[in-house]
Amino acid sequence: MADPSVTERFYPFSSGPGEFVTEEDWAVMAQGYQDDGVYGHPGSNSLTIEPGPEPGTIQINPGDAQLGGFHYRLTAPKVIQTVANSTTEFRWDIVVLQLNTDSKVIEPVLLTNAGVWAVGEGQAPLGLWGQPPSTEVTADYWGWEIDARWFIGARIRPYLPDAIPPATPGGLIYNPSADGNEAIYIGKLDGNGNPYWAPWYPLAEERMDTVEVWSTVDKTTRSTGWVAGNPHQVVGTFTAPPSGAVFVTIYAQLECEQPSTAYFAFEVRNGGENGSLFLAADKNVSVTQQGDQFHGGSLRKRVSGLTPGNQYTVKTVYTTSNGSSTATIFQRMLLIEPEYTTVAPGEAPSGGGLIDPTDVVLTSGGSTIQLPNGNISTQALRVHIPAGDRAEAVDTMGFYVNTGTDATPSWQRVTWFNEYGEPRVIPSSVDRVGLRIKANPGQVGDLAQFTDIDNNVLSGVKADGELYGPNIGNAKVSAGPEPTNPVDGDLWVDLASTPPVLKIRANGGWSALNGEATVPDDPNAAPAFMGVQSTEVNWTSIDVPLPGGETYLACIAWNSADALTSVPAEWTLVREVVETSGRAAVYTVNAADVNTSSFSLPTQQKITAVCVGYQASIVAASDGLPDAGSDGAHEAPALDVQQVPARLVRFYWDKSAGTTDLNANDAGATTRGVQYGTGAGSCAVLATDQEITSAGVVPLATATADVEAANAGGFSIALAAA
């Protein structure tokens, strides 16, 4: 028995003040042993399961675990038997560690037909076992395993800039200082199995890029059922984001013989394009056209209920209402955009949750809602506003902040909505309101109008353009190596720094959000590709679409030898090629200088344009030549590039009976964009680029089209950093 007079003891030991241990001592000591699970992490093989050495067996690998305060250690592989499945469907079994306090034994046990996570008292899961029907069991296949281990809780530690704990898979570190950045990091394993600290909250996972698919191949149908067209289907596959929702946009140019209606819609399938149907096509949610004149239309729809992390496929489909009338689809486009929230997956580290309805105070006859102790940045409230009959429109919703105390509240209203549903804002100071307005490229009209609370237009409004914070909702967030092709607003967690540093893309460089100066891109690097857009029209002018980027190169081709009659003043001609009945030109401009992107011809022509965006750059060298003869091989000329590193951009173009396939033959180049025309006499344009690191002559390159063309050519342009 322990000596009660001893105030400092260390047990259990065979001698000394901890030689004897009472039941109370053991209970106190074992309090921390009650976390059931395996010692290890998802990257280890401690107590994993796998098919055994013989058919009909499961092997449990060595490892340690804790169960009900007792320790389990397996030092050599252990084999247990499977149980035959006499049904025609596969069955989920589960292997668990099971504690028997009567026999004082812990052993692995197979629970058959128990379903997923059928874990009871005194049990800890090791793995799920898929047991196929007996008729499908062979000498090489008798089931499969899924890791389902629970792990002993990993440590949570504080960190300081000069004291970062070693990374532990599954562990957490946080900044305990009052003025810390409140970031939380979780221990993960990289591709080589090495542990590292990954940002967990706020959200720092790489986001899904948008998926864009299009086709300019004409399609016709008399089917009254949905068809996708084969070949040249327009199909996009994506992984569902944490929100479980995406926005799907479709566009098509339709035409239909009378009397009939053409419909263009989309369907969503689980997995690949032949997977089970998740969302069926619907004529009520489609682009439609009646009549024999083609019409372009688009539709945008939010698709929700997706399982985060699962793969889905969106397929565009079309049909006609009358089997005797032909529907024609000239162009099809599909855009899939993820919907993101600004919080990390799972529970937020602090605060959050829905507001308790009992905390809501109704005032002024129920027309105003006040939230005692409410935190509108982390809590949510759903408000039902009755429609009613009003003599005049009134403010319908507002938020109040208590600037007093709980005992003596002083409610200050901070937002209004006017009769048009537009928000009204109270300045944070006499002359300061933080706003973010997003404009389309080339925007020249008014962006917004500012009024006082009585709708009187304000004069003397100024904007300083300061960066107050990132728009997390639309930004792409990356962790690890420096992202390629970034745009302003993107976020990057630089894991090479200790601790990791969160940076935002701004003004052509990366700026740490803790206020450090912007780190510019390497001035000696070749300008990076930043985006591409393309279009084609049958008209007297074309509006060249502008992608992301700081410097644009646009190749415009049309089906006549006529010169352009109108070119925007800020655009500079790089090269031009004139054929007998076709013409092409390349223009460049800095994105900041763009006022308009509209180019005009004297008469209506079929015009095609591809515009590529790059980091700020200048044209260091260029050349352009027409093709010799009439064939499907188009050439971009050789180019002497002396200013390196450089980005060599090449455009191939033709005017033909209808090119539908144009591919570059240069294995060292990357295809950036291609645009085909519609019908005979139209033009096709292909854009590629590659990095040039050694000065000298770069040989000519070719592209092959599926249709011969007598009017064709190519351009070679070298871009160097500005």
C-alpha positions, 0 to 999 in steps of 0.5 A, a space after each residue: 500500500 502506498 504511503 499517504 505521507 509521500 507527496 510526490 510519487 512516480 508509478 508504476 515502478 518495482 521500487 521507490 515511492 511508486 512500488 505500490 499502486 492503489 485502484 484509485 492510483 490506477 484509475 487516475 493514471 488510466 484516464 488518458 488511456 480511454 481514447 480507443 484506436 490505433 497508434 499511428 496515422 493514415 500513412 502507416 501500416 499499423 494494424 492495417 488489413 489486407 487479403 491473407 496468404 491463402 484464399 478465404 483469409 484476411 491478414 492483420 499487420 503488426 501494430 499497437 492499439 488502445 481499447 477501453 484503457 487496455 493496450 493491444 500489441 501485435 508483433 507478427 501478422 495474424 490471419 483470420 478466416 472470411 465467411 462465405 457469402 451465399 447471396 448474389 450481392 457483395 456484402 460489407 463485413 468489418 474487422 474490429 478489435 474486440 475487448 472481452 473483460 471477462 476473459 481479459 482478451 483483446 483480439 481481431 474479430 470479423 463482423 459479417 454483414 454488419 454494414 459500414 461502421 457497425 462498431 459497438 461497445 468495446 470495439 475499435 474498427 480496423 478495416 472494411 472487408 468487401 465479401 463477394 458472392 461465393 460464385 465469384 470467389 477464385 484462387 486469386 480474388 476473394 475480397 477487398 479491403 478499405 482502411 477504416 482505422 480509428 487513431 489515438 488522438 494526435 497532439 494539439 500544440 501551440 506554435 510561435 514564429 521561432 518555435 515550430 513543433 515537428 510535423 505530426 500526421 493528424 496533429 494540429 498547431 495554432 498561434 496562441 498569442 493575442 495578436 496572432 494570425 489565428 491560422 490553424 495547421 494540420 499535419 499531413 504527408 506529402 507525396 514522398 511520405 514526409 510529414 509537413 504542416 498544411 494550412 487547415 483554417 482559414 481555407 487553404 486547399 487548392 480549388 477546382 478550376 472551371 471546366 470549359 468545353 465547346 464545339 463549333 461542329 454543326 449537328 442536326 437531329 430529328 430525334 424527339 428524345 435527347 441526343 448528345 451527338 457522336 462524335 464531337 460531344 460536348 462533355 465536361 467532368 469535374 470533382 464536386 467541391 466542399 460545398 456540394 454545388 456547381 454552376 452549369 452554363 450552356 450556350 448554343 446557336 439553334 435553328 429549327 424547321 417549322 413547325 417545331 421547337 429545338 431544345 438544348 439542355 444538359 444532364 449530370 451523371 455520377 462518375 463518367 459520361 456513362 454513369 448513373 443519371 444524377 440530374 436528367 435533361 429538362 425542356 423547362 431548363 433549356 435553350 430553345 428556338 422556334 423558326 428557321 433563323 438561327 438564334 444564340 442563347 445561354 442558360 445558367 443553373 445551380 446544381 446542388 446535392 453533390 457529394 464533395 470529392 466525388 466525380 461527376 460528368 455534365 453532358 450537353 444534349 439536344 432534341 426537337 419537338 417534331 420528328 418530321 422537322 430538323 433541328 440544327 445546332 451550330 455551336 455548343 459551349 459548356 462551362 462548369 464553375 464550383 461554388 465555394 464558401 469562405 470557411 474550411 471544411 468541418 466545424 470552425 475552430 471557434 464561434 459559429 453555429 445557428 443563432 438560437 431563436 430564443 435569442 432573437 428579440 422582436 421590436 417595433 411590432 415585429 418589424 425589426 429583429 435585434 440579436 443580443 450578443 449576436 456575432 453576424 460574422 459567424 452566425 446565421 439567421 433566416 428571416 421571413 418577410 411578409 409580402 403585404 400591400 404597401 402604399 410605398 416601398 420601404 426599407 425591408 431589412 437592416 443589421 444593427 450592432 450593439 455599441 453599448 453594453 448588454 445591460 444598456 444596449 445602444 443599437 446602431 444600424 449599419 446596413 439598409 436596402 432600398 426599394 430596389 433591393 440595393 444595399 445601403 452602407 454606413 461609412 466606417 468614417 466620415 469619408 470612407 466606405 470599403 467596396 469591391 466592384 468587379 468590371 468586365 475587361 474593356 468596361 467603358 460605361 458607368 460602374 455604379 451610382 452613389 446616392 445618400 439615404 434619400 436617393 440624392 446623387 452624390 458628387 465628388 465621389 473618389 476611389 483610392 483603389 486600395 487592397 483591403 482583402 482578398 475575395 476568397 469566394 472567387 480566388 484560386 488558392 494553392 499550397 506548396 510550390 509557386 502556382 503557374 499562370 496566376 491572376 490578381 486575387 489568387 492566394 498562395 500558401 508558401 510552405 517553404 517559409 517557416 511558418 508557412 506564409 499566405 500571399 495574394 497575387 497583386 500588381 504582377 507579384 506575390 504580396 504577403 498578407 501580413 503587410 510585407 512588400 510585393 515580391 515581383 516575378 523573376 524579371 529574367 523569366 519568360 512571360 507566363 501564359 495567363 489565358 485565352 479567348 476566341 470567337 468567330 462572326 459573320 459580320 462587318 466587325 468583330 469584338 475580340 474577346 479578352 482573356 486574363 493577362 497583362 499583355 494581349 496578342 490577338 490573331 484575326 483572320 477573315 475571308 477577303 483581301 480587304 484591309 481593316 477599316 477601323 482598328 482601336 488606337 491603342 492596338 499595335 500591328 505586329 505582322 500581317 499576311 495578305 492572300 488572294 481571298 484571305 487575310 490575317 493580322 496579329 495585334 498587341 496591346 497592354 491590358 491596362 490600355 484597352 478602351 475597346 477591342 472592336 475591329 471593322 471591315 468595309 463589308 460583311 465577312 466571316 471573321 475569326 479571332 484568337 486572343 492570348 494573354 501573358 504577363 507584361 511583355 514586349 515583342 522582341 522579334 516577329 515574322 509572318 508568311 503565307 503558305 505556298 500552294 494549296 494543302 493542309 500543311 500550314 507553316 509558322 516561319 523560323 525566327 531569330 530570337 536573341 533576347 532570352 528567355 522568351 515566350 515564342 507564340 505561334 499562330 496558324 490560320 487558313 480560309 477553307 471549305 470548312 476546317 474542323 480539325 487543326 493541330 500543331 506538329 511541334 512536340 515542344 509547343 503547347 496548344 493554347 487555343 483554337 477557333 474554327 469558323 462556320 461553313 464554307 469560306 470561313 477561317 480557322 486560327 490555332 495558337 501555340 507557345 513555348 519557352 525559348 532559353 537559348 539565343 539563336 534561330 528557332 526552326 519553322 513549325 507546322 500545323 496540319 488541317 483536315 481540309 486543304 486551303 489555298 489561303 493560309 499562313 502562319 506567324 511567329 512572335 517572340 515575347 520578352 518580359 517588359 
